[in-house]
Amino acid sequence: MTHRPNLSHGRGYLAIPGPSVMPDAVLQAMHRPAPNIYAGELVDMMPGLMADLKRVARTEHYASIYIGNGHAAWEAALSNVVAPGDHVLVPATGRFGHGWGDVATGLGAHAQVIDFGNASPMDLERIAQALAEDKDHRIKAVLAVHVDTSSSVLNDIKGVRDALDAAGHPALLMADCIASLGCDRFEMDDWGVDVMVTGCQKGLMVPPGCSFVFFNDRAQSVRDAMPRVSRYWDWTPRSTATEFWQYFNGTAPTHHLYGLRVALDMIHDEGIEQVWARHGVLARAVWAACDAWAEGGDLRLNISDPACRSTAVTSLRLGRNGGTRLRDWVETELGLTLGIGLGMAEPGDPARDAYFRLGHMGHVNGQMIMGLLGGMQAGMHNLGIAHGRGALDAAAEVISGA
Ligand SMILES: *Cc1c(COP(=O)(O)O)cnc(C)c1O
């Protein structure tokens, strides 16, 4: 092997599934002195910001903001509608489905988990069966993850609504769109979702620290019938605030709001349909390359059916430890950071080093994806990892649109 200089200097690409790449415009909007939180620009900005958040969620109902990550949004949403002793149905398709169910358990609920494994979407018939068996309607909510970021599976949330309606079951439909919002098509009102949670650091392109819970009147009436709701998590004052501090139950996440304002402008200027379409093309380029590599080696897409793959994140397996070797190489040699595998193998299982993930969510374009794929190919070449040919051609063909 000939000696060559290290090629990691220059602007990197953090291709992990959150936090995602931040636009310079978002960073610049946040680079400012502390603002007044009692009057002025920030206070005046709020009604428009709330309206634009709801536009991304595709809802005309209510939105609440929390200073916290996605885990905080999980707890916030459940705290408003699930009391100790209540039952929830958890159709899990990866680590995050189990995670949300575990938060419900921590709040004293009985979580009935249906485990669909790590490589398949929810089976709607099994959900329908669980709903049919629940003759007394003890299940109060279904906790459905739209995109499970560990497996990169895309679930049919509208299908869960149809199953609830067909069973005549009154449970709330709650959706986790932390990985998918602003990437994969999601229609809160049209799909009949009652509660949706998301965070700001994935498709919304803002540093971690804010999360959001959206809900409708059905969910509000369930909240109103709760024996008690913790003051801090209560979404009612946050969603009906008349004073600035009420949106946050305390001091505002000032700089996040400036960043979010710019990020929402970017999404709406591009158009949400265009944003989804862009993610679709970029993801198909990634899959085309992976299919070509798979022809002559051990690389495998975790989700075999393209219709069940997220366009925000791709979970992969490479040989026995190829994932970790490739990640290490492209990061040190090329300045390209790939995501670790998550929840695919138990701790201590050597197969853990086979799994890795690509984040292609948010502020990502065609040249970044070609760079990502070219970097991976260089890594496999350098490391002597067998791989099929023609991957970059296949990706370029998708990107070209011809
Ligand atoms: C990232 C993520 C979470 C957790 O969010 P944190 O901000 O890490 O707490 C939950 N669910 C899904 C689907 C995610 O992608």
The ligand as an SDF file (V2000), in Angstrom:
LIG
                    3D

 15 15  0  0  0  0  0  0  0  0999 V2000
  -33.6170    9.7200   18.8750 C   0  0  0  0  0  0  0  0  0  0  0  0
  -34.8830    8.9920   19.1700 C   0  0  0  0  0  0  0  0  0  0  0  0
  -35.4330    8.9250   20.4560 C   0  0  0  0  0  0  0  0  0  0  0  0
  -34.7350    9.4570   21.6660 C   0  0  0  0  0  0  0  0  0  0  0  0
  -34.4960   10.8140   21.5890 O   0  0  0  0  0  0  0  0  0  0  0  0
  -33.4260   11.4660   22.5850 P   0  0  0  0  0  0  0  0  0  0  0  0
  -33.3980   12.8860   22.1550 O   0  0  0  0  0  0  0  0  0  0  0  0
  -32.1480   10.7370   22.3690 O   0  0  0  0  0  0  0  0  0  0  0  0
  -33.9440   11.2950   23.9640 O   0  0  0  0  0  0  0  0  0  0  0  0
  -36.6410    8.2840   20.6130 C   0  0  0  0  0  0  0  0  0  0  0  0
  -37.2970    7.7370   19.5740 N   0  0  0  0  0  0  0  0  0  0  0  0
  -36.7850    7.7650   18.3220 C   0  0  0  0  0  0  0  0  0  0  0  0
  -37.5520    7.1300   17.2170 C   0  0  0  0  0  0  0  0  0  0  0  0
  -35.5640    8.3910   18.0870 C   0  0  0  0  0  0  0  0  0  0  0  0
  -35.0550    8.4080   16.8500 O   0  0  0  0  0  0  0  0  0  0  0  0
  1  2  1  0
  2  3  1  0
  2 14  2  0
  3  4  1  0
  3 10  2  0
  4  5  1  0
  5  6  1  0
  6  7  2  0
  6  8  1  0
  6  9  1  0
 10 11  1  0
 11 12  2  0
 12 13  1  0
 12 14  1  0
 14 15  1  0
M  END
$$$$
